[in-house]
Amino acid sequence: MGRPGARVVASCIGVAFLLVTGCSSNSDEDQAITIAPASAAQSPAQNITPAGVVHPVGLPIESTTFDPETRTTVVLGGGGNQILLFPAGDFTAVPRVVPLDDTVAQVALAPGGVALLAMNTQVGRLDLRTGEVTFVPAGGDVRSVAPLPDGRLAMGLGNGEIHIVNTETNESQVIGGLTSVDGLAVVGDSLTALDRGQTSVTAIDVPGSALGVALRAGEGATQLTTDHYGRILVTDTTGDELLAYTTDTLMLRQRFPAGLAPYAVAYDDTADRAWVTLTETNEVVGFDLSSGVGVETARYPTVRQPNSVTVDTVNGDLLIGSATGDGLQQIPTRSS
């Protein structure tokens, strides 16, 4: 169950965790040093009954996302080219199936009951009420996407560029300099990018079309989410840690052991609890982050290969997807 990982040293490094972005040279040899991007551990067979209820869905699950506006659970499966829409937490109902011609790398939410689908050369806009998909052209392989407060879309590409697109006027801007943009986080007016190849998080200066401060993110960062305190939570899958950053000035505020191969992460704003899946042990763990050090508050056995997790923010249920096809797990948590 080897997990790729090595410590990154970027050109012109300043301090242990700071990647100085303004010190590149004109030499073609002066390149950012990268690692093989980390990924989830290959989970063992689950020999403990998973907590809660497991709903069969008939396919491996790539991601799970809950939209509170429509109370829809968005399940990405079928190798990334099929969406299942479950209404209002009813997983016994037949889901609406949305087939796609291309593979979806990531699902994000936008206002108005819309799911954004990061795809090659385009972003899909999925209306969760009707199941209709429209497309926004993109200039490359989109790995991540996020809506900005002003209505524009930020698209993170596999070549390390970020494209900021106004879908009404078709105006766009390009910000380059990363090796890949595998995750985007919007907190207030700030935009932050996760680069797995450099295992880093970088503040993006959108008005200035430039990269801002970049910080090392453990030994092999993979996933991120945000909370209502304005923090960005990042799983360091190779380093077995959970990292918490603030964004007023991008800064690492907390880092602590989370378990073996932490991967998917979600936050329950009502319960003030971070949830992290452990892909090496088929578990999900809840953490209270209020004290400055992560305090474990709950731990549950999961379906095999728990590569995705989301929180039903209406009732607090955890929804965990098995990437090996073992189903969608539903765990009530707020009564615990």
Order of alpha helices (4+ residues) and beta strands (2+ residues): beta-beta-beta-beta-beta-beta-beta-beta-beta-beta-beta-beta-beta-beta-beta-beta-beta-beta-beta-beta-beta-beta-beta-beta-beta-beta-beta
